[in-house]
Amino acid sequence: MEQFSRLFRRMPEYRIMVCKECRFAVPPGQIRTHLTENHADIPVKGRREIADTVQDLDDLAQVKEDVIYPEASAAAVKGLPVHNDGFRCVSEDEHGKQCEYVCRTIQGIQKHCRREHGWVNSQKRGGNG
């Protein structure tokens, strides 16, 4: 648990853990990959111990749907970087509630809008003919 605590911070209010060095949330199912790709300086035994610790934590979201996301208007989450180049979904549900989805790529926001809101791009590929 000591090695885990040195590298990660648990944020139970969001059901996530954040890598202190990389400054992003790491899903429990991706812990081994994250450690191998980003912290190869940690001996294999230490990475295995960290991964085993994560598997025993029951307050972490196992899938992204279980993450508790802050409201878009909330203050920045301490320890996570703030990006000012994002796209925010402007769709509302049938009750007038604003969608809270935010991402950093045009492709990402388009994929979200297609999947979640049935959006169809009226601009076809190839531009003017």
Secondary structure, 3 states (H helix, E strand, C coil): CHHHHHHEEEECCCCEEEECCCCEECCHHHHHHHHHHHCCCCCHHHHHHHHHHHHCCCCCCCCHHHCCCCCCCCCCCCCCCCCCCCEECCCECCCCCECCCEECCHHHHHHHHHHHHCCCCCCCCCCCC
